[in-house]
Amino acid sequence: MALSLLQKFKLAFRDFGVSLHKLFLQITGFLFATFGGFLLLRGYQHLGNSEESGFKYYFIMAAFLIFGILMLGFGIQSLYRLRSMK
């Protein structure tokens, strides 16, 4: 009886969990892709407007580039993973 009840509970709420996971992937994918694109855009603007040089300048540019690419890549991967889910 208890096993049967547990199986019924899993069957009833399995689709809810899958839908919640898909919603999470959509939201995180969109936010990370947006933030990554924003970081890359701001880094490019900073590159064009700045006349500095030195370690601090290169560190800031590398941080913009690395974090921008990582966040954009994670956002695209999250959205791609969502499309491949059944």
C-alpha positions in Angstrom: 0.0 0.0 0.0 2.7 2.5 1.0 4.8 1.7 -2.1 1.9 2.1 -4.3 1.1 5.5 -2.7 4.7 6.6 -3.2 4.6 5.6 -6.8 1.4 7.6 -7.3 3.0 10.6 -5.7 6.0 10.4 -8.0 3.9 10.0 -11.0 1.7 13.0 -10.1 4.6 15.4 -9.4 7.3 14.2 -11.9 6.0 16.5 -14.7 6.0 19.4 -12.2 9.6 18.9 -11.4 10.6 18.6 -15.1 8.7 21.9 -15.9 10.3 23.6 -12.9 13.8 22.5 -14.1 13.0 23.8 -17.7 11.9 27.1 -16.3 15.1 27.4 -14.2 17.2 26.7 -17.3 15.4 29.3 -19.3 15.8 32.0 -16.6 19.4 31.3 -15.9 20.3 30.9 -19.6 18.7 34.3 -20.4 20.2 36.1 -17.4 23.7 34.7 -18.0 23.6 35.4 -21.7 22.4 38.9 -21.1 25.0 39.6 -18.4 27.8 38.1 -20.5 26.8 40.2 -23.5 26.7 43.3 -21.4 30.2 42.5 -19.9 31.6 42.0 -23.4 30.0 45.2 -24.6 31.2 47.3 -21.6 34.7 45.8 -22.0 34.8 46.8 -25.7 33.6 50.3 -24.8 36.2 50.6 -22.0 38.9 49.5 -24.5 37.9 52.2 -27.0 37.6 55.0 -24.4 40.6 54.4 -22.3 44.1 55.6 -23.0 45.7 53.8 -20.1 48.2 51.1 -20.1 49.8 49.0 -17.4 49.0 46.0 -15.3 45.7 47.3 -13.9 44.4 48.1 -17.4 45.3 44.7 -18.8 43.8 43.0 -15.7 40.5 44.8 -16.1 40.4 44.0 -19.8 41.2 40.3 -19.2 38.5 40.2 -16.5 35.9 41.7 -18.8 36.8 39.3 -21.5 37.1 36.1 -19.4 33.9 36.6 -17.4 32.0 37.9 -20.4 32.8 34.8 -22.4 32.2 32.4 -19.5 28.8 33.9 -18.7 27.7 34.1 -22.3 28.9 30.5 -22.9 27.0 29.3 -19.9 23.9 31.1 -20.9 24.0 29.6 -24.4 24.8 26.1 -23.0 21.9 26.4 -20.6 19.5 27.4 -23.4 20.9 24.6 -25.7 20.4 22.0 -22.9 16.8 23.2 -22.5 16.1 22.5 -26.2 17.6 19.0 -26.0 15.4 18.0 -23.1 12.4 16.0 -23.8 
